[in-house]
Amino acid sequence: MTDTLSLLTVPVGAATVTLNHRRRGSGEPLVLLHGIGHHLQAWEPVSDALAAAYDVIELDLPGFGRSAPLPEGLAYDVPGMVAVLARACAALGAPRPHVAGNSLGGLLALGMARAGHARSVTALSPAGFWNERERRYAFTVLRGMRLGARKLPDALVSRLAGTAAGRAALTSTIYARPGLRAPAAVEAELRALRGGTGFAPTLSGGKGPAALFRDDIPDVPVTIAWGDRDRLLLPRQGVRAKHTVPGARLVRLRGCGHVPMNDDPAQVVRVISDTAR
């Protein structure tokens, strides 16, 4: 895998936004969007296989990974983030790509399709289909993960990441098979969670009815895929998503947690490719 990362600066209204991205492969463009507190490297288990058939564009969302936070005046809500992503795709010569997203990225992928900026969507455990009790639970877990990432010394993180049991302790909330994740990847994820300047404003933007996804997307192929071992956004939310977008295909990802790209890469590649086709 190559790790050639580039910064892209795009105008959004009177402001400019700087996003980190990686691009490789050839074919129709496919944009990959990660979840809250993560970074584009979340897609590493599947991106090589996808790049064999698509022009893959992996993005760090604003305020995460190596992307700059949003400037003052721009909101971390779905409309604001979709506007940023649409400008970025246009600047990259991919104004209406296939989009696959996980968690927050799944919600944003659906938002891009709703706004006419995606030719297909694969949403993996997307946010925005919870009830209030489920939202509070998920946000409490996420805040706990963030606090733990900020409190643990680097030396302890390295020791824990070096063993299967330690990786389970650090990441079992989002992975069903944490032992499969490479130690260096786990360390990098903890650093990304610790340093994500977009974490708090993104959570703030996720509260209330406005954060729920309530619209059908009748003219775009949509797959909503949910890990049957998702411990963060419970799988029953997939049924609500199917009711909201009745034309969508609902897929259960067997043996997968909240971030399924690590747990079963082949299954995730197959679901994304089937949707894009």
Backbone as JSON, one array per atom type, in Angstrom:
{
  "sequence": "MTDTLSLLTVPVGAATVTLNHRRRGSGEPLVLLHGIGHHLQAWEPVSDALAAAYDVIELDLPGFGRSAPLPEGLAYDVPGMVAVLARACAALGAPRPHVAGNSLGGLLALGMARAGHARSVTALSPAGFWNERERRYAFTVLRGMRLGARKLPDALVSRLAGTAAGRAALTSTIYARPGLRAPAAVEAELRALRGGTGFAPTLSGGKGPAALFRDDIPDVPVTIAWGDRDRLLLPRQGVRAKHTVPGARLVRLRGCGHVPMNDDPAQVVRVISDTAR",
  "N": [[0.83, -1.19, 0.0], [0.54, 2.21, -0.88], [1.33, 5.33, 0.72], [0.82, 7.99, 0.07], [0.0, 11.05, 0.86], [-1.96, 13.96, 0.42], [-2.62, 17.47, 0.59], [-5.56, 19.35, 0.15], [-6.99, 22.34, -0.74], [-9.98, 24.06, -0.56], [-12.43, 26.46, -1.58], [-15.14, 27.54, 0.41], [-17.89, 29.24, 0.49], [-17.05, 32.29, 1.92], [-14.86, 31.32, 3.14], [-11.98, 29.1, 3.44], [-11.21, 25.66, 3.21], [-9.1, 23.1, 4.33], [-8.25, 19.93, 3.37], [-7.05, 16.67, 4.0], [-6.05, 14.05, 1.84], [-5.97, 10.89, 0.08], [-5.27, 9.36, -2.99], [-5.79, 6.87, -5.41], [-5.62, 4.23, -7.89], [-7.86, 3.4, -10.65], [-10.63, 4.13, -12.82], [-14.19, 4.52, -12.28], [-14.87, 7.22, -10.03], [-14.59, 6.75, -6.5], [-15.42, 7.69, -3.38], [-14.3, 7.56, -0.04], [-15.39, 7.72, 3.26], [-14.68, 8.22, 6.62], [-15.52, 7.5, 10.12], [-16.53, 9.34, 13.13], [-13.85, 10.61, 15.07], [-12.02, 8.97, 13.85], [-9.76, 8.25, 11.11], [-8.62, 8.54, 7.67], [-7.19, 6.21, 7.29], [-8.69, 4.19, 8.31], [-9.82, 2.8, 6.26], [-7.89, 1.19, 5.18], [-7.82, -1.71, 5.23], [-9.43, -2.4, 3.04], [-8.97, -0.72, 0.9], [-6.95, -1.19, -1.05], [-7.98, -3.35, -2.57], [-10.32, -2.16, -3.55], [-9.19, -0.12, -5.07], [-8.28, -1.49, -7.24], [-10.34, -1.54, -9.0], [-11.56, 0.92, -9.0], [-11.28, 4.53, -9.02], [-10.04, 5.52, -6.3], [-10.71, 7.67, -3.65], [-9.7, 8.66, -0.65], [-10.66, 10.4, 2.21], [-9.71, 12.56, 4.89], [-11.96, 13.68, 7.21], [-13.07, 17.06, 7.98], [-11.26, 18.44, 10.65], [-10.3, 16.05, 11.57], [-7.89, 13.35, 11.54], [-5.37, 14.35, 9.35], [-6.56, 16.59, 8.38], [-7.48, 20.04, 8.44], [-9.28, 21.84, 11.01], [-12.69, 23.02, 10.65], [-13.09, 26.38, 9.52], [-14.05, 29.33, 11.39], [-17.5, 30.0, 11.43], [-18.36, 28.02, 9.72], [-20.3, 25.1, 9.9], [-20.35, 21.97, 11.7], [-22.47, 20.34, 11.09], [-24.71, 18.16, 9.17], [-25.59, 19.4, 6.64], [-23.61, 21.42, 6.4], [-21.18, 19.97, 6.36], [-21.62, 18.35, 4.12], [-21.64, 20.27, 2.11], [-18.94, 21.07, 2.14], [-17.68, 18.64, 1.42], [-18.76, 18.22, -1.12], [-17.65, 20.37, -2.54], [-14.97, 19.65, -2.34], [-14.9, 17.23, -3.78], [-15.61, 18.16, -6.33], [-13.38, 19.79, -6.83], [-11.47, 17.85, -7.09], [-12.06, 16.76, -9.47], [-14.15, 14.97, -9.51], [-17.15, 15.24, -9.47], [-19.56, 13.9, -8.93], [-19.36, 11.31, -7.38], [-19.28, 7.71, -6.68], [-20.0, 6.92, -3.32], [-18.84, 5.73, -0.26], [-19.38, 5.27, 3.15], [-18.68, 5.17, 6.67], [-20.37, 5.01, 9.74], [-20.42, 8.2, 11.05], [-19.43, 8.99, 8.56], [-21.06, 7.45, 6.91], [-23.59, 8.63, 7.3], [-23.01, 11.15, 6.21], [-22.48, 10.39, 3.59], [-25.04, 9.58, 2.75], [-26.25, 12.06, 3.01], [-24.9, 13.43, 0.97], [-25.91, 12.11, -1.29], [-28.62, 12.79, -1.08], [-28.45, 15.49, -1.62], [-27.75, 15.44, -4.24], [-25.13, 14.83, -4.93], [-23.92, 12.35, -5.22], [-23.46, 9.3, -6.96], [-23.93, 6.7, -6.21], [-24.49, 5.1, -3.03], [-22.96, 3.54, -0.31], [-23.64, 2.85, 2.86], [-22.24, 2.19, 5.85], [-23.2, 1.05, 8.86], [-24.53, 3.62, 9.44], [-24.71, 6.81, 11.09], [-27.48, 8.66, 12.58], [-29.93, 7.34, 12.63], [-30.91, 6.71, 15.06], [-32.79, 6.4, 18.17], [-33.56, 8.69, 20.86], [-32.57, 7.64, 23.27], [-30.73, 5.72, 22.37], [-28.97, 7.39, 21.03], [-27.88, 8.9, 23.14], [-26.59, 6.87, 24.55], [-24.65, 6.04, 22.61], [-23.16, 8.42, 22.3], [-22.18, 8.74, 24.88], [-20.5, 6.5, 25.09], [-18.67, 7.14, 23.05], [-17.54, 9.52, 24.06], [-16.31, 8.45, 26.3], [-14.4, 6.77, 25.08], [-12.82, 8.7, 23.85], [-11.89, 10.13, 26.1], [-10.4, 8.1, 27.34], [-8.42, 7.7, 25.36], [-7.07, 10.09, 25.54], [-6.06, 10.07, 28.1], [-4.4, 7.85, 28.38], [-0.98, 7.04, 28.59], [1.54, 7.28, 26.0], [3.44, 5.23, 26.02], [2.12, 3.14, 27.36], [-0.01, 2.7, 25.63], [1.39, 1.69, 23.44], [2.4, -0.72, 24.5], [-0.01, -2.09, 25.06], [-1.14, -2.22, 22.49], [0.53, -4.01, 21.33], [-0.25, -6.59, 21.89], [-2.76, -9.14, 21.39], [-4.78, -9.23, 23.31], [-4.51, -6.71, 24.45], [-5.11, -5.06, 22.25], [-7.76, -5.71, 21.98], [-8.76, -4.64, 24.37], [-8.42, -1.94, 23.84], [-9.88, -1.42, 21.48], [-12.24, -2.93, 21.15], [-14.78, -1.9, 21.25], [-15.4, -0.89, 18.75], [-14.53, -2.77, 16.92], [-15.28, -6.1, 15.97], [-13.43, -8.05, 15.73], [-10.82, -7.36, 17.03], [-8.22, -8.28, 17.28], [-7.27, -8.64, 14.72], [-6.42, -6.21, 13.8], [-3.57, -4.29, 12.99], [-0.82, -3.66, 15.22], [0.48, -1.11, 14.91], [-1.45, 0.3, 13.52], [-3.5, 0.44, 15.4], [-2.3, 2.05, 17.37], [-2.03, 4.42, 15.87], [-4.71, 5.03, 15.46], [-5.59, 5.6, 18.04], [-4.12, 7.92, 18.5], [-5.29, 9.56, 16.55], [-7.92, 9.74, 17.5], [-7.45, 10.97, 19.91], [-6.42, 13.47, 19.1], [-8.33, 14.68, 17.46], [-9.67, 17.57, 16.44], [-12.18, 18.1, 15.55], [-13.92, 16.59, 17.02], [-15.56, 17.29, 19.38], [-17.24, 19.47, 18.37], [-18.52, 18.06, 16.31], [-19.97, 16.08, 17.68], [-21.68, 17.82, 19.08], [-23.12, 18.85, 16.94], [-24.58, 16.63, 16.33], [-26.82, 16.35, 17.88], [-30.33, 16.38, 18.68], [-33.42, 16.69, 16.67], [-32.7, 17.59, 14.11], [-30.42, 16.25, 13.43], [-31.15, 13.75, 12.65], [-31.64, 11.4, 10.0], [-34.07, 11.68, 7.64], [-35.13, 11.47, 5.09], [-36.19, 10.08, 1.98], [-34.29, 8.61, -0.7], [-34.81, 8.43, -3.7], [-33.71, 8.12, -6.29], [-31.14, 7.15, -6.42], [-28.84, 4.47, -6.22], [-28.72, 2.75, -3.2], [-27.12, 1.17, -0.53], [-27.52, -0.02, 2.7], [-25.62, -1.17, 5.18], [-25.07, -3.24, 7.97], [-23.16, -4.17, 10.72], [-23.58, -7.21, 12.43], [-22.61, -7.44, 14.93], [-22.32, -4.97, 15.99], [-21.57, -2.77, 18.5], [-21.86, -0.16, 19.11], [-23.61, 1.51, 17.49], [-26.58, 0.16, 17.45], [-27.69, -2.83, 15.78], [-30.47, -2.85, 15.2], [-31.08, -0.34, 14.33], [-30.64, -0.34, 11.66], [-32.99, -1.35, 10.53], [-34.74, 0.78, 10.88], [-33.46, 2.57, 9.2], [-33.91, 1.36, 6.73], [-36.7, 1.63, 6.55], [-36.8, 4.38, 6.31], [-35.44, 4.89, 3.93], [-36.8, 3.36, 1.66], [-36.22, 2.12, -0.78], [-33.68, 1.23, -0.51], [-31.1, -1.26, -0.25], [-30.82, -3.5, 2.37], [-28.28, -4.86, 4.25], [-26.93, -7.39, 6.25], [-23.95, -7.53, 7.93], [-22.16, -10.16, 8.58], [-20.62, -11.2, 11.55], [-19.33, -8.81, 12.02], [-18.29, -5.72, 13.51], [-18.75, -2.28, 14.54], [-17.02, -0.87, 12.87], [-16.61, -2.21, 10.07], [-14.74, -2.7, 8.1], [-12.31, -3.65, 8.98], [-13.0, -6.06, 10.19], [-14.1, -7.87, 8.31], [-12.84, -7.66, 5.49], [-13.22, -8.61, 2.81], [-15.97, -9.03, 2.62], [-16.95, -6.42, 2.92], [-15.79, -5.11, 0.71], [-17.13, -6.47, -1.32], [-19.81, -5.68, -0.89], [-19.7, -2.89, -1.3], [-18.81, -2.82, -3.98], [-20.88, -4.17, -5.31], [-22.96, -2.36, -4.94], [-22.02, -0.06, -6.28], [-21.93, -1.02, -8.86]],
  "CA": [[0.0, 0.0, 0.0], [1.22, 3.49, -0.85], [0.8, 6.23, 1.73], [1.06, 9.33, -0.44], [-1.08, 11.9, 1.32], [-1.88, 15.3, -0.15], [-3.56, 18.45, 1.12], [-6.41, 20.0, -0.84], [-7.64, 23.54, -0.2], [-11.15, 24.38, -1.36], [-13.23, 27.57, -1.06], [-16.52, 27.27, 0.8], [-18.34, 30.58, 0.81], [-15.94, 33.22, 2.06], [-13.78, 30.64, 3.87], [-11.29, 28.01, 2.76], [-11.09, 24.45, 4.03], [-7.98, 22.27, 3.9], [-8.52, 18.53, 3.64], [-6.05, 15.67, 3.64], [-6.64, 12.95, 1.08], [-5.11, 9.95, -0.64], [-5.98, 8.95, -4.21], [-5.1, 5.86, -6.21], [-6.48, 3.37, -8.67], [-8.43, 3.97, -11.87], [-12.02, 3.75, -13.04], [-15.12, 5.51, -11.77], [-14.42, 7.69, -8.71], [-15.21, 6.21, -5.29], [-14.97, 8.44, -2.21], [-14.43, 6.82, 1.2], [-15.52, 8.64, 4.38], [-14.56, 7.52, 7.9], [-16.4, 7.91, 11.2], [-16.06, 10.33, 14.09], [-12.67, 10.23, 15.83], [-11.14, 8.09, 13.08], [-9.05, 8.92, 10.02], [-8.81, 7.82, 6.41], [-6.55, 4.9, 7.36], [-9.69, 3.17, 8.67], [-10.17, 2.07, 5.05], [-6.75, 0.45, 4.66], [-8.04, -3.14, 4.94], [-10.2, -2.62, 1.82], [-8.72, 0.27, -0.16], [-6.17, -1.78, -2.15], [-8.89, -4.13, -3.4], [-11.2, -1.23, -4.24], [-8.42, 0.63, -6.06], [-8.1, -2.31, -8.44], [-11.48, -1.35, -9.9], [-12.09, 2.28, -8.92], [-10.44, 5.67, -8.69], [-10.4, 5.63, -4.88], [-10.34, 8.92, -2.96], [-9.92, 8.57, 0.8], [-10.6, 11.75, 2.78], [-9.84, 12.86, 6.3], [-13.0, 14.68, 7.4], [-12.58, 18.27, 8.64], [-11.0, 18.32, 12.08], [-9.87, 14.69, 11.9], [-6.7, 12.96, 10.8], [-4.49, 15.47, 9.03], [-7.34, 17.71, 7.85], [-7.64, 21.18, 9.34], [-10.66, 22.05, 11.48], [-13.46, 24.0, 9.88], [-12.92, 27.76, 9.99], [-15.2, 29.93, 12.08], [-18.62, 30.3, 10.54], [-18.81, 26.81, 9.06], [-20.85, 24.2, 10.91], [-20.07, 20.54, 11.6], [-23.7, 19.58, 10.88], [-24.71, 17.44, 7.9], [-25.54, 20.29, 5.47], [-22.32, 22.09, 6.3], [-20.14, 19.02, 5.96], [-21.89, 17.93, 2.75], [-21.18, 21.36, 1.24], [-17.49, 20.97, 2.07], [-17.32, 17.44, 0.67], [-19.12, 18.43, -2.53], [-16.63, 21.24, -3.11], [-13.73, 18.88, -2.45], [-15.03, 16.28, -4.9], [-15.54, 18.93, -7.57], [-12.0, 20.22, -7.03], [-10.7, 16.67, -7.46], [-12.54, 16.27, -10.76], [-15.1, 13.88, -9.27], [-18.27, 15.98, -8.9], [-20.68, 13.03, -8.49], [-18.74, 9.99, -7.27], [-19.79, 6.73, -5.73], [-19.55, 7.28, -1.97], [-19.02, 4.77, 0.81], [-19.04, 5.9, 4.42], [-18.89, 4.4, 7.89], [-20.79, 5.77, 10.91], [-20.61, 9.58, 10.61], [-19.2, 9.02, 7.12], [-22.24, 6.9, 6.26], [-24.6, 9.68, 7.32], [-22.61, 12.18, 5.24], [-22.67, 9.82, 2.24], [-26.46, 9.71, 2.46], [-26.5, 13.48, 2.8], [-24.42, 13.8, -0.35], [-26.87, 11.6, -2.26], [-29.84, 13.6, -0.95], [-28.18, 16.78, -2.24], [-27.42, 15.26, -5.65], [-23.68, 14.8, -5.11], [-23.41, 10.98, -5.23], [-24.13, 8.43, -7.93], [-24.39, 5.57, -5.41], [-24.07, 5.21, -1.63], [-22.89, 2.4, 0.6], [-23.56, 3.39, 4.21], [-21.9, 1.13, 6.79], [-23.61, 1.48, 10.2], [-24.57, 5.08, 9.43], [-25.34, 7.58, 12.15], [-28.66, 9.4, 12.21], [-31.15, 6.52, 12.66], [-31.09, 6.32, 16.45], [-33.73, 7.14, 19.0], [-32.8, 9.54, 21.77], [-31.85, 6.81, 24.23], [-29.59, 5.13, 21.66], [-27.99, 8.46, 20.77], [-27.18, 9.21, 24.39], [-25.68, 5.75, 24.81], [-23.52, 6.09, 21.68], [-22.33, 9.59, 22.59], [-21.47, 8.47, 26.13], [-19.41, 5.58, 24.76], [-17.67, 7.87, 22.27], [-16.81, 10.41, 24.96], [-15.44, 7.61, 27.11], [-13.27, 6.37, 24.25], [-11.97, 9.88, 23.68], [-11.22, 10.4, 27.37], [-9.37, 7.09, 27.52], [-7.32, 7.96, 24.44], [-6.31, 11.27, 25.99], [-5.45, 9.82, 29.4], [-3.4, 6.78, 28.36], [0.36, 7.44, 28.12], [1.94, 6.63, 24.75], [4.15, 3.97, 26.28], [1.14, 2.13, 27.71], [-0.73, 2.39, 24.39], [2.25, 0.83, 22.63], [2.42, -2.05, 25.1], [-1.31, -2.72, 24.86], [-1.35, -2.5, 21.07], [1.42, -5.09, 20.93], [-0.83, -7.91, 22.18], [-4.15, -9.28, 20.96], [-5.64, -8.85, 24.43], [-4.43, -5.26, 24.58], [-5.87, -4.45, 21.16], [-9.17, -5.89, 22.32], [-9.1, -3.66, 25.41], [-8.41, -0.6, 23.27], [-10.71, -1.19, 20.29], [-13.35, -3.87, 20.98], [-16.03, -1.16, 21.09], [-15.69, -0.65, 17.34], [-14.19, -3.94, 16.11], [-15.64, -7.41, 16.48], [-12.21, -8.87, 15.7], [-9.75, -6.38, 17.22], [-6.91, -8.9, 17.12], [-6.85, -8.56, 13.33], [-5.87, -4.88, 13.51], [-2.13, -4.22, 13.22], [-0.49, -2.81, 16.37], [0.77, 0.27, 14.52], [-2.72, 0.93, 13.15], [-4.22, 0.75, 16.63], [-1.66, 3.23, 17.95], [-2.37, 5.59, 15.06], [-6.12, 5.34, 15.7], [-5.69, 6.25, 19.35], [-3.62, 9.29, 18.33], [-6.29, 10.3, 15.79], [-9.03, 10.0, 18.4], [-6.97, 11.93, 20.91], [-6.13, 14.78, 18.54], [-9.34, 15.17, 16.54], [-10.27, 18.84, 16.87], [-13.58, 18.13, 15.16], [-14.71, 15.63, 17.79], [-16.6, 17.92, 20.2], [-18.28, 20.13, 17.57], [-19.3, 17.08, 15.56], [-20.97, 15.54, 18.61], [-22.68, 18.86, 19.32], [-23.98, 18.92, 15.75], [-25.35, 15.4, 16.2], [-27.92, 16.32, 18.83], [-31.61, 16.93, 18.28], [-34.09, 16.14, 15.49], [-32.04, 17.97, 12.86], [-29.34, 15.31, 13.14], [-31.72, 12.5, 12.16], [-31.85, 11.33, 8.55], [-35.5, 11.41, 7.51], [-35.55, 11.63, 3.71], [-35.95, 9.03, 1.0], [-33.38, 8.93, -1.8], [-35.42, 7.49, -4.66], [-33.07, 8.04, -7.6], [-29.73, 6.78, -6.27], [-28.66, 3.16, -5.59], [-28.27, 2.87, -1.81], [-27.03, 0.01, 0.34], [-27.27, 0.23, 4.11], [-25.04, -2.42, 5.69], [-24.89, -3.12, 9.43], [-22.52, -5.3, 11.39], [-24.48, -7.84, 13.4], [-21.98, -7.36, 16.25], [-22.08, -3.55, 16.25], [-21.84, -2.47, 19.9], [-21.98, 1.29, 19.27], [-24.92, 1.81, 16.9], [-27.12, -1.19, 17.5], [-28.16, -3.24, 14.45], [-31.88, -2.57, 14.93], [-31.18, 0.94, 13.65], [-30.68, -0.61, 10.23], [-34.38, -1.52, 10.13], [-35.26, 2.14, 10.75], [-32.88, 3.15, 7.99], [-34.62, 0.76, 5.6], [-38.01, 2.27, 6.49], [-36.6, 5.75, 5.86], [-35.03, 4.82, 2.51], [-37.38, 2.05, 1.36], [-35.6, 1.51, -1.95], [-32.31, 0.8, -0.19], [-30.82, -2.66, 0.08], [-30.32, -3.65, 3.73], [-27.4, -6.02, 4.31], [-26.31, -7.7, 7.53], [-22.54, -7.92, 7.81], [-22.01, -11.21, 9.58], [-19.36, -11.23, 12.29], [-18.68, -7.51, 11.96], [-18.64, -4.69, 14.47], [-19.14, -0.96, 14.04], [-16.12, -0.52, 11.76], [-16.52, -3.57, 9.52], [-13.65, -2.86, 7.12], [-11.27, -4.45, 9.61], [-13.48, -7.38, 10.62], [-14.28, -8.75, 7.14], [-12.59, -6.8, 4.33], [-13.79, -9.13, 1.57], [-17.41, -8.79, 2.65], [-17.17, -4.99, 2.71], [-15.48, -4.82, -0.69], [-18.2, -7.02, -2.14], [-21.01, -4.86, -0.73], [-19.47, -1.61, -1.98], [-18.73, -3.04, -5.42], [-22.22, -4.51, -5.79], [-23.75, -1.12, -4.97], [-21.51, 0.81, -7.34], [-22.3, -1.6, -10.16]],
  "C": [[0.88, 1.25, 0.0], [0.57, 4.37, 0.21], [1.12, 7.66, 1.33], [-0.15, 10.18, -0.12], [-0.86, 13.31, 0.79], [-2.92, 16.19, 0.5], [-4.27, 19.15, -0.02], [-7.09, 21.17, -0.15], [-8.78, 23.95, -1.12], [-11.88, 25.57, -0.75], [-14.65, 27.11, -0.73], [-17.08, 28.6, 1.3], [-17.15, 31.53, 0.85], [-14.73, 32.58, 2.73], [-13.08, 29.64, 2.95], [-11.1, 26.86, 3.74], [-9.97, 23.61, 3.46], [-8.22, 20.84, 4.35], [-7.35, 17.66, 3.21], [-6.72, 14.54, 2.88], [-5.55, 12.07, 0.48], [-5.92, 9.44, -1.83], [-5.15, 7.95, -4.97], [-6.1, 4.99, -6.92], [-6.98, 4.07, -9.92], [-9.83, 3.41, -12.06], [-12.94, 4.85, -12.56], [-14.69, 5.93, -10.36], [-15.27, 7.12, -7.58], [-14.61, 6.93, -4.1], [-15.28, 7.64, -0.95], [-14.38, 7.79, 2.38], [-15.55, 7.86, 5.7], [-15.54, 8.08, 8.92], [-15.76, 8.91, 12.14], [-14.86, 9.78, 14.88], [-11.69, 9.36, 15.09], [-10.37, 8.92, 12.05], [-9.13, 8.04, 8.79], [-8.18, 6.44, 6.42], [-7.5, 3.81, 7.85], [-10.03, 2.28, 7.48], [-9.04, 1.19, 4.52], [-7.01, -1.04, 4.42], [-8.75, -3.4, 3.61], [-9.77, -1.75, 0.65], [-7.89, -0.28, -1.31], [-7.09, -2.54, -3.1], [-9.83, -3.22, -4.18], [-10.46, -0.46, -5.33], [-8.11, -0.19, -7.3], [-9.21, -2.1, -9.45], [-11.98, 0.09, -9.96], [-10.97, 3.29, -8.7], [-10.79, 6.06, -7.26], [-9.83, 6.92, -4.29], [-10.7, 8.76, -1.49], [-9.71, 9.96, 1.4], [-10.55, 11.69, 4.3], [-10.92, 13.94, 6.43], [-12.45, 15.9, 8.13], [-12.43, 18.08, 10.15], [-10.58, 16.95, 12.53], [-8.67, 14.32, 11.04], [-5.79, 14.16, 10.6], [-5.23, 16.64, 8.4], [-7.48, 18.8, 8.91], [-9.08, 21.24, 9.86], [-11.38, 23.05, 10.58], [-13.21, 25.41, 10.42], [-14.19, 28.27, 10.64], [-16.28, 30.31, 11.07], [-19.13, 29.11, 9.77], [-19.18, 25.78, 10.12], [-20.47, 22.76, 10.62], [-21.36, 19.72, 11.47], [-23.69, 18.96, 9.49], [-24.72, 18.38, 6.7], [-24.19, 20.99, 5.29], [-21.21, 21.18, 5.82], [-20.35, 18.55, 4.52], [-21.43, 19.01, 1.77], [-19.66, 21.32, 1.06], [-17.06, 19.79, 1.2], [-17.65, 17.59, -0.81], [-18.1, 19.32, -3.22], [-15.31, 20.49, -3.3], [-13.78, 17.92, -3.63], [-14.95, 17.01, -6.24], [-14.11, 19.36, -7.87], [-11.11, 19.06, -7.47], [-11.15, 16.08, -8.8], [-13.49, 15.11, -10.66], [-16.38, 14.46, -8.68], [-19.44, 15.13, -8.43], [-20.16, 11.59, -8.4], [-19.66, 8.97, -6.61], [-19.22, 7.11, -4.37], [-19.84, 6.12, -1.03], [-18.57, 5.44, 2.11], [-19.4, 5.01, 5.58], [-19.27, 5.34, 9.02], [-21.12, 7.21, 10.52], [-20.43, 9.68, 9.1], [-20.37, 8.44, 6.34], [-23.38, 7.9, 6.2], [-24.27, 10.76, 6.29], [-22.76, 11.68, 3.81], [-24.14, 9.91, 1.83], [-26.84, 11.16, 2.23], [-26.02, 13.96, 1.44], [-25.38, 13.32, -1.43], [-28.15, 12.44, -2.25], [-29.67, 14.95, -1.66], [-27.76, 16.67, -3.7], [-25.95, 15.15, -5.95], [-23.09, 13.39, -5.14], [-24.18, 10.15, -6.24], [-24.55, 7.09, -7.32], [-23.85, 5.76, -4.01], [-24.06, 3.83, -0.99], [-22.65, 2.96, 1.99], [-23.39, 2.24, 5.19], [-22.19, 1.63, 8.21], [-23.7, 3.0, 10.29], [-25.2, 5.67, 10.68], [-26.66, 8.16, 11.64], [-29.96, 8.61, 12.19], [-31.45, 6.03, 14.08], [-32.35, 6.94, 17.03], [-32.89, 7.89, 20.05], [-32.01, 8.72, 22.79], [-30.6, 6.2, 23.59], [-28.53, 6.18, 21.36], [-27.19, 8.77, 22.03], [-26.18, 8.1, 24.74], [-24.45, 5.85, 23.92], [-22.59, 7.26, 22.01], [-21.56, 9.4, 23.89], [-20.29, 7.54, 25.89], [-18.3, 6.32, 24.02], [-16.86, 8.82, 23.16], [-15.88, 9.62, 25.86], [-14.22, 7.15, 26.35], [-12.28, 7.53, 24.08], [-11.2, 10.19, 24.97], [-10.11, 9.38, 27.61], [-8.17, 7.32, 26.62], [-6.45, 9.12, 24.91], [-5.58, 11.02, 27.3], [-4.32, 8.8, 29.34], [-2.05, 7.29, 27.87], [0.73, 6.66, 26.86], [2.62, 5.29, 24.98], [3.18, 2.85, 26.61], [0.33, 1.73, 26.47], [0.09, 1.44, 23.53], [2.29, -0.59, 23.18], [1.11, -2.78, 24.87], [-1.52, -3.11, 23.4], [-0.51, -3.68, 20.6], [0.89, -6.48, 21.2], [-2.27, -7.94, 21.71], [-5.11, -8.86, 22.06], [-5.65, -7.34, 24.63], [-5.2, -4.55, 23.48], [-7.36, -4.6, 21.39], [-9.6, -4.86, 23.37], [-9.24, -2.26, 24.83], [-9.51, -0.39, 22.24], [-11.93, -2.1, 20.15], [-14.7, -3.17, 20.88], [-16.4, -1.0, 19.63], [-15.38, -1.84, 16.45], [-14.71, -5.21, 16.78], [-14.43, -8.33, 16.56], [-10.99, -7.96, 15.86], [-8.36, -6.97, 17.06], [-6.39, -8.85, 15.7], [-6.17, -7.23, 13.0], [-4.38, -4.86, 13.86], [-1.84, -3.31, 14.41], [-0.25, -1.36, 16.0], [-0.51, 1.01, 14.14], [-3.52, 1.31, 14.38], [-3.61, 1.98, 17.32], [-2.04, 4.49, 17.21], [-3.82, 6.0, 15.28], [-6.31, 6.03, 17.04], [-5.19, 7.7, 19.26], [-4.64, 10.14, 17.57], [-7.49, 10.67, 16.67], [-8.66, 11.06, 19.42], [-6.9, 13.34, 20.34], [-7.2, 15.37, 17.66], [-10.03, 16.43, 17.04], [-11.74, 18.94, 16.49], [-14.49, 17.29, 16.03], [-15.87, 16.31, 18.54], [-17.64, 18.64, 19.35], [-19.11, 19.18, 16.73], [-20.35, 16.44, 16.45], [-22.06, 16.56, 18.9], [-23.65, 18.97, 18.15], [-24.85, 17.71, 15.57], [-26.53, 15.29, 17.15], [-29.2, 16.87, 18.19], [-32.17, 16.35, 17.0], [-33.39, 16.45, 14.19], [-30.94, 17.01, 12.47], [-29.84, 13.98, 12.62], [-31.86, 12.55, 10.64], [-33.27, 10.85, 8.3], [-36.0, 11.4, 6.07], [-35.27, 10.38, 2.88], [-34.97, 9.54, -0.05], [-33.79, 8.03, -2.97], [-34.61, 7.24, -5.93], [-31.6, 7.61, -7.56], [-29.67, 5.37, -5.67], [-28.05, 3.31, -4.19], [-28.23, 1.49, -1.18], [-26.74, 0.48, 1.76], [-26.84, -1.11, 4.71], [-24.7, -2.24, 7.16], [-24.22, -4.38, 9.97], [-23.44, -5.9, 12.44], [-23.87, -7.89, 14.81], [-21.58, -5.91, 16.58], [-22.51, -3.24, 17.68], [-22.03, -0.98, 20.14], [-23.32, 1.79, 18.74], [-25.59, 0.46, 16.66], [-27.79, -1.56, 16.18], [-29.62, -2.96, 14.16], [-32.07, -1.21, 14.25], [-31.18, 0.77, 12.13], [-32.09, -0.78, 9.71], [-35.03, -0.15, 9.97], [-34.74, 2.81, 9.49], [-33.59, 2.63, 6.75], [-36.01, 1.36, 5.45], [-37.89, 3.7, 5.96], [-36.27, 5.81, 4.37], [-35.52, 3.47, 1.98], [-36.79, 1.37, 0.14], [-34.2, 1.0, -1.7], [-32.26, -0.71, 0.02], [-30.25, -2.7, 1.49], [-29.55, -4.95, 3.83], [-26.89, -6.18, 5.73], [-24.88, -8.16, 7.28], [-22.22, -8.9, 8.92], [-20.63, -11.17, 10.23], [-18.64, -9.91, 12.35], [-19.19, -6.58, 13.06], [-18.95, -3.38, 13.8], [-18.28, -0.5, 12.87], [-15.78, -1.81, 11.03], [-15.36, -3.78, 8.55], [-12.52, -3.71, 7.67], [-11.73, -5.9, 9.83], [-13.64, -8.35, 9.46], [-14.09, -7.92, 5.88], [-13.26, -7.3, 3.06], [-15.29, -8.87, 1.49], [-17.73, -7.32, 2.36], [-16.88, -4.6, 1.27], [-16.61, -5.3, -1.6], [-19.45, -6.15, -2.07], [-20.86, -3.53, -1.45], [-19.48, -1.8, -3.49], [-20.09, -3.37, -6.0], [-23.08, -3.25, -5.91], [-23.3, -0.22, -6.11], [-21.84, 0.3, -8.72], [-23.77, -1.42, -10.47]]
}
